[in-house]
Amino acid sequence: MSADHKEIGRELKLFSFDEQVPGVVYWWPKGWTLFNLIKNDLAQRLAKDGYQELNTARIVSLETLKKSGHYDNYFDRLFFVGNEKELS
């Protein structure tokens, strides 16, 4: 078995990726079950320490990023897909 997590996930039928949609994980049943077991365990552990979960949008428009200030303040930490000309 290779050491690449993408290959391991595919070989174990946990998840896969598609070059047409970079950055998106396609979870298969066994992988989604494992993901949720880990997520739920982590949520319980964090809750014991007083942390609360939150959820944010995964995909937002460039206009929204600029209005919110995230574009100016976090540009170097954001992942963009699309035409680079649109980023100016």
C-alpha positions in Angstrom: 0.0 0.0 0.0 1.3 3.5 -0.8 1.9 6.2 1.7 -0.3 8.8 -0.2 -3.5 9.4 1.8 -5.5 9.8 -1.5 -4.3 6.4 -2.7 -4.9 4.8 0.7 -8.5 6.2 0.8 -9.2 4.9 -2.7 -7.7 1.5 -2.0 -9.7 1.1 1.2 -12.9 2.5 -0.5 -13.1 5.4 2.1 -13.1 8.4 -0.2 -12.0 9.7 -3.5 -11.2 12.9 -5.4 -11.9 14.2 -8.8 -9.5 16.4 -10.8 -12.5 18.3 -12.2 -13.4 19.5 -8.7 -10.2 20.2 -6.7 -10.4 20.3 -3.0 -13.7 18.3 -2.8 -13.8 14.9 -1.1 -16.2 12.3 -2.2 -16.9 10.2 0.9 -17.9 6.5 0.4 -20.1 4.7 3.0 -17.2 3.2 5.0 -15.3 6.4 4.9 -18.2 8.5 5.9 -18.9 6.2 8.8 -15.3 6.5 10.0 -15.4 10.3 9.5 -18.5 10.6 11.6 -17.1 8.3 14.4 -14.0 10.5 14.6 -15.9 13.7 14.4 -18.4 12.7 17.1 -15.6 11.5 19.4 -13.7 14.8 19.0 -16.9 16.9 19.5 -17.5 15.0 22.8 -14.0 15.6 24.0 -14.0 19.2 23.1 -17.4 19.7 24.7 -16.0 18.4 28.0 -13.4 21.1 27.8 -16.1 23.8 27.2 -15.7 24.2 23.5 -18.7 24.7 21.3 -19.0 23.7 17.6 -19.8 26.0 14.8 -20.2 25.7 11.1 -19.3 28.1 8.3 -19.9 28.2 4.6 -17.4 26.1 2.6 -17.8 28.1 -0.6 -18.4 31.8 -0.7 -18.2 34.4 -3.5 -15.3 36.7 -4.0 -17.6 39.6 -3.4 -18.6 38.2 0.0 -14.9 37.8 1.0 -14.2 41.4 0.1 -17.2 42.8 1.9 -16.4 40.8 5.1 -12.7 41.8 5.1 -11.5 38.2 4.8 -10.0 38.9 1.3 -7.8 41.7 2.6 -7.0 40.1 6.0 -6.6 36.4 5.1 -5.9 36.3 1.3 -2.7 34.2 1.8 -4.7 31.6 3.8 -7.6 31.2 1.5 -8.0 28.5 -1.2 -9.3 29.8 -4.5 -10.6 27.8 -7.5 -11.3 29.5 -10.8 -9.9 32.3 -12.9 -7.0 34.1 -11.3 -8.0 37.3 -13.2 -11.2 37.5 -11.0 -9.0 37.8 -7.9 -7.8 41.3 -8.6 
